[in-house]
């Protein structure tokens, strides 16, 4: 996974059209990133923000919250041309697939999680939306940080194969010099 990732500029919005941006994801988006985006764009009349996030969710447990069903309901008839997604903080866990419990990080778990990530990304881009997928930040707990690294590896692999998507690494901006966890001053 590259430490520094460049964001590609979006194509310009059609003349007279608002840019529609969906903020999508779990608690990383709901609690942290959305506040920053909403505050920074509050006075921009050429931008419409769609809030499509829910804390306590992820891609690992569609039995609890199924993003494949819920995302279309969250955006209703909107067709965002840009999507910023931050998801995966709750996904460092085993899950049941076809009646079998898959341990986090096992080969079967990785295959299923990779397919879920790909399916979700395809849903986000199906109408031509450009996606910025924000990687998980450094975590305080070493064990949880290792799980986040695995989720980031999978997301990066999937996102880098989609021409409408860019994976963005937040670690150089919020982590320490080595990309590890750093307490942020408030």
C-alpha positions as CSV (number, residue, x, y, z in Angstrom):
1,X,0.0,0.0,0.0
2,X,1.5,3.3,-1.0
3,X,2.2,5.8,1.9
4,X,1.3,8.8,-0.2
5,X,-1.6,8.7,-2.6
6,X,-2.5,11.4,-5.1
7,X,-6.1,12.3,-5.6
8,X,-7.2,12.7,-9.2
9,X,-9.2,15.9,-10.0
10,X,-12.9,15.3,-10.7
11,X,-14.2,16.1,-14.1
12,X,-16.0,19.5,-14.0
13,X,-19.7,19.5,-13.1
14,X,-22.0,20.2,-16.1
15,X,-22.6,23.9,-16.6
16,X,-25.4,25.1,-14.3
17,X,-25.4,21.7,-12.4
18,X,-24.6,21.2,-8.8
19,X,-21.9,18.7,-7.8
20,X,-23.5,16.0,-5.8
21,X,-21.3,14.4,-3.2
22,X,-22.3,11.4,-1.1
23,X,-20.5,11.0,2.3
24,X,-20.6,7.2,2.9
25,X,-19.5,4.9,5.6
26,X,-19.4,3.8,9.2
27,X,-18.5,5.7,12.4
28,X,-15.3,7.0,10.8
29,X,-17.5,9.1,8.4
30,X,-20.4,9.6,10.8
31,X,-18.4,10.8,13.8
32,X,-15.3,12.3,12.3
33,X,-15.0,13.1,8.6
34,X,-18.5,14.2,7.8
35,X,-18.2,17.0,10.4
36,X,-15.2,18.4,8.6
37,X,-16.7,18.1,5.1
38,X,-20.0,19.6,6.1
39,X,-18.3,22.5,7.9
40,X,-15.9,23.2,5.0
41,X,-18.6,23.1,2.4
42,X,-21.5,24.8,4.2
43,X,-21.5,27.9,2.1
44,X,-20.7,26.4,-1.2
45,X,-23.8,26.8,-3.3
46,X,-22.5,24.7,-6.2
47,X,-22.3,21.6,-4.0
48,X,-25.0,19.3,-2.5
49,X,-24.0,16.8,0.1
50,X,-25.8,13.5,0.7
51,X,-25.4,12.0,4.1
52,X,-25.2,8.2,3.7
53,X,-23.4,7.0,6.8
54,X,-24.3,4.9,9.9
55,X,-22.2,4.3,12.9
56,X,-21.6,0.7,14.0
57,X,-21.8,-0.7,10.5
58,X,-19.4,-2.2,7.9
59,X,-19.1,-4.7,5.2
60,X,-18.3,-7.7,7.4
61,X,-21.8,-8.1,8.9
62,X,-24.6,-7.7,6.3
63,X,-26.8,-9.7,8.7
64,X,-26.6,-6.6,11.0
65,X,-26.6,-3.8,8.3
66,X,-26.6,-4.6,4.6
67,X,-24.9,-1.7,2.7
68,X,-26.0,-3.3,-0.6
69,X,-29.6,-2.7,0.4
70,X,-29.3,0.3,2.6
71,X,-27.1,2.6,0.4
72,X,-29.6,2.8,-2.4
73,X,-32.3,3.7,0.2
74,X,-30.0,6.3,1.8
75,X,-29.4,8.2,-1.5
76,X,-33.0,7.7,-2.8
77,X,-33.2,9.1,-6.3
78,X,-29.9,11.1,-6.1
79,X,-27.1,10.2,-8.4
80,X,-23.9,11.5,-6.8
81,X,-21.1,12.3,-9.2
82,X,-18.6,11.9,-6.3
83,X,-18.5,9.6,-3.3
84,X,-16.2,9.8,-0.3
85,X,-16.3,6.6,1.6
86,X,-14.8,5.7,4.9
87,X,-15.7,2.2,6.1
88,X,-14.1,-0.8,7.7
89,X,-13.4,0.3,11.2
90,X,-15.9,-2.3,12.5
91,X,-14.9,-5.1,10.1
92,X,-11.9,-6.7,12.0
93,X,-14.0,-9.6,13.1
94,X,-15.0,-13.1,12.0
95,X,-18.4,-13.6,10.3
96,X,-20.7,-16.4,9.1
97,X,-20.9,-17.1,5.4
98,X,-23.1,-19.9,4.0
99,X,-23.5,-21.3,7.5
100,X,-19.8,-21.4,8.2
101,X,-18.0,-19.2,10.6
102,X,-14.9,-17.6,9.0
103,X,-12.2,-16.4,11.3
104,X,-10.9,-12.9,10.6
105,X,-7.9,-13.0,8.2
106,X,-8.4,-16.6,7.1
107,X,-8.1,-17.2,3.4
108,X,-11.9,-17.8,3.1
109,X,-12.6,-14.6,5.1
110,X,-10.3,-12.6,2.9
111,X,-12.0,-13.9,-0.3
112,X,-15.5,-13.1,1.0
113,X,-14.5,-9.7,2.4
114,X,-12.7,-8.8,-0.9
115,X,-15.8,-9.7,-2.9
116,X,-18.1,-7.7,-0.5
117,X,-15.7,-4.7,-0.9
118,X,-15.8,-5.1,-4.7
119,X,-19.6,-5.4,-4.8
120,X,-20.0,-2.3,-2.7
121,X,-17.5,-0.3,-4.8
122,X,-19.4,-1.4,-7.9
123,X,-22.6,-0.2,-6.4
124,X,-21.1,3.2,-5.6
125,X,-19.7,3.6,-9.1
126,X,-22.6,2.1,-11.1
127,X,-23.9,5.5,-12.3
128,X,-20.4,6.8,-13.1
129,X,-19.6,8.4,-9.7
130,X,-16.0,8.9,-8.9
131,X,-15.1,7.4,-5.5
132,X,-12.4,8.4,-3.0
133,X,-12.0,5.4,-0.6
134,X,-10.4,6.7,2.7
135,X,-8.2,4.0,4.3
136,X,-8.4,3.3,7.9
137,X,-6.2,5.5,10.1
138,X,-3.5,4.1,12.5
139,X,-5.1,2.5,15.5
140,X,-4.0,2.8,19.1
141,X,-4.2,-0.9,19.9
142,X,-1.4,-2.9,18.1
143,X,-3.7,-5.9,17.5
144,X,-6.5,-3.7,16.1
145,X,-3.9,-1.8,14.0
146,X,-2.9,-5.2,12.5
147,X,-6.5,-5.9,11.6
148,X,-6.9,-2.4,10.1
149,X,-3.8,-3.0,8.0
150,X,-5.4,-6.2,6.6
151,X,-8.7,-4.3,5.8
152,X,-6.7,-1.5,4.2
153,X,-4.7,-4.0,2.1
154,X,-7.9,-5.6,0.8
155,X,-9.6,-2.3,0.2
156,X,-6.5,-0.9,-1.6
157,X,-6.4,-4.1,-3.8
158,X,-10.0,-3.8,-4.8
159,X,-10.1,0.0,-5.2
160,X,-6.9,0.2,-7.3
161,X,-8.6,-2.1,-9.9
162,X,-11.5,0.3,-10.5
163,X,-10.8,3.2,-12.9
164,X,-13.5,5.3,-11.2
165,X,-12.0,4.9,-7.7
166,X,-9.0,6.2,-5.8
167,X,-7.8,4.8,-2.4
168,X,-6.5,7.5,-0.2
169,X,-4.2,6.9,2.7
170,X,-4.8,9.2,5.7
171,X,-1.8,7.8,7.7
172,X,0.8,10.4,6.7
173,X,-1.5,13.2,7.8
174,X,-2.7,11.9,11.1
175,X,-0.1,9.3,12.1
176,X,3.4,9.7,13.5
177,X,6.4,9.8,11.2
178,X,6.3,6.0,10.8
179,X,2.6,6.0,10.0
180,X,1.7,4.7,13.5
181,X,-0.9,6.0,15.9
182,X,-0.5,9.5,17.3
183,X,-2.7,11.3,19.8
184,X,-4.1,14.3,18.1
185,X,-4.3,17.5,20.0
186,X,-7.8,19.0,20.3
